[in-house]
Amino acid sequence: MVFLYSKFSGDEIIGVNESQFKHLKARRLNLGDRIDVRNLKDGYNYIYEIKKIDRKKAFLELVFKHSVEKIDHFLTLAWAVVDPNVIEKTLPYLNEMGVGKLILVYSDFSQRNFKFDTDRMERILISSSQQCGRNSVMETEIFNDIDQFISKYNNVALIDFDGEKFKKPAFDEIFFIGPEGGFSDREKQKFRKKYALNLPYILRSNTAILSVASKVLL
């Protein structure tokens, strides 16, 4: 873990909750040791000194802060809603690769009974950033249908078998990955741009979105 997360980082004195306290114990940190704590909002890292340790909690005092080099995460991906468990398992990979924003869209072939625990998703992303050192978290946005989605975004390209080869993608485009059953004919007619991944096999949607992120970012 590169740093600890606390929404209170920047305050003179902060407490470390029970789950984070276990991390301090695992690192064998003691009174007087210093740790990096961030709030993932303001671009700073805050160096705190451990001032008090109880059985299940520690208290930290701010020593100094400094800014972290800002990295622009320009890539926005859209993903037709699939099983939330699949999406949750994929979130850390997209966050660690540097995706800036993930838009989740209920498509014609998405199951409407799938619901998201946005608080849990945020915790997953925070944990991912702590592990990889990203001084932010990937943004997420959810739309109830494709029509609602394209009313806000017009620079969308489908990832679809019928599209042109995915060679030199434009960074200002939003690449839209479909669900396991693909996009409906009605949905395909709504998009002018389509790209096909240069692969001989049918990919699961989570494999497809990671492939797109890799092609653009790596």
N, C-alpha and C positions, 0 to 999 in steps of 0.2 A: 504494500500500500504506500503510495507516494506521499499522500497527505491525509489529514482527517477533515471531514466536512462538518461544519456547524453554521447554521443560519445566523448565529450570534457572533461569528468571527468578526473582529474589529472592536468589540467591547473590551474594556480593560480586564475584566474577570469573566471567565466562562466556565461552565461545568461540562464534564464529559459524561455522556449517558452510558448505560450499562453495556450495550453492545460495543461501543467504541472503547470502553474501559477494558474489555477483554482483549482488544487489539493492543492496547498499551502494555498489558501484562504479558502478552505473547512476545512483544518486542523487548521485554525486560527493562522498561523505562522506569526511572526512579525520580525522587525529588531532585529538582535542579536541572533535569534534562529538558531539552528544548525540542519542540515539535512544530511542524508546519500545519496550520489550520486555515481552511478557505471556505468562503460562502458561495463560490461559483457564480457570483453575480457582478462583483465590482472590479474584477481584473487584478486583485491583489492577493498575495499570500501573507499571512500573519504568523509571525514566529512567537510562540508562547512558551513560557517556562512552567514546569509542573511545580506548583506551590503546596499542594495538599493532596494526600491520597487516603481515602477511606476504604472500606471493604469492597464497595461496589461502585465507587465514583471517585473522580479526580477533579481538582480545580486548577485552572491555568491562568497565568497572568501575562498580559501582552508585553512583549519586549520591544519589537519593532515590526514594521511592515515594509514591503516593497512591491512594486508592480511586476507582473508576470508578462512576458512577451505575448502580445496579442496575435492569435492565429485566426485568420478568416476561414470559416467553414462554409463554403459557398454552395455545396451540393444539396439540393432538395430532392427527395424521392417521395413518390406517392405509392401506396400499397393498398390494393383492394383487401378488405377485411377477410382474414382467415381466423382460424382458432387462436384466441388470445394467448394460449400457452405457447404456441409456435412464435407468435410475435414477441412475447416477453423474452423468450430464449434468444431471439435474434437481436434485440435492442442493444445489448452490450457490444456486439460485433460492429454494428453500424456506428455506434457512438465512438468506439475506439479507432475506427477507420477514419473518422473525421467528417461524417455526414452532418450537415448543419441542421436539417429539418426533415422530419418524417411525417407525411400526411397520410392518415388512414381514411379510406373511403369505402362506405358500404356500396358494393356493386350489385348487379342483378343476380349474380351467383353467390353472393355472400349470405351466410345464414344470419338472419335478423336476430336470432336469440343470443348471438355473441355480444357480450358486454365487456367493457374495459374498466379495470380498477386503475384510474389515473394516478392515484396516490402511490400504488404499488409500482407502477411504471416509473414514476419519478424516483422512487427509492432504488430501483434497479439501475437507472441511469446515473444516479449519484454514486452508487457503489462502483460502477464501471469507471467513472471519471477519477475516483480515488485510486483505483488500481492502475490506470494508464497515465495519470498525470494531466489529463485534460482539465483546463481551468474554466470549464463551462459544461453544460449538458446539452445534448441534442434536443431541439425543440420538437414538440409533437402537436398535431392538430387533427381533429376528427370531423368528417363530414357525413351526413346521413345518406347522401346519394351522389351520383356523378354529376347530375345537373347542378346541385348546390356547389360542388367542387369547381366545375368549370365556369360558374358565374363569378368566381373570385380569381381564378388562375386561367390564363389563356395561352400560356407557353408550355403546353403539356404534350408529351410524345408517348405513345403507347409502346410497351415492349411486347411485340406480337410476332407470330410466325410469318405473317404476311408483309412485314415491314422490310425496309432496306437494311443492308448489313450495317451493324453497329461498329463503325470504324473511328470516326473523329467526332464524338459528341460535342454539342455546344454546351458550355457550362451554364448558360442561362436557361436551359430547358429543364423542365421537371419530368423525369422519367417515371412512368406509371406502370407498375407491375400488377398483373391480374391475379385473381384467386386460382385455386387448383383447377377449376373448370374453364379458365380463361375468361375472356370478355364476351358478352353477348353481341349478336350482330347489331342490335340497336345501339349499343355502346360504341362499337367500332366506328360506326358512321359519324360519330360526334367529333372524331379526332382526325386531323389532316396528316399529322406526322406519325409514322410508325417505324420502329426499329426492331430487327430480329437479331438475337444473339447468335453468333457463329458457332453453334454447337449442334451435334447430330441427334441429341436426345431431348426428351421432354423433362424439364426441370420442375422440381417442387418450387412453390412460390418463394419460400425463404432462400432456397439456393439461387433462384433467379435474381432476387434483390441484392444478395451479396455479390453475385457476379457483376451486376451493373455497377455497384459501388466500387468494386475492384478495378473495372475497366476505366472508370473515370478518374479515380483517385490515385491509383498505384502505378 
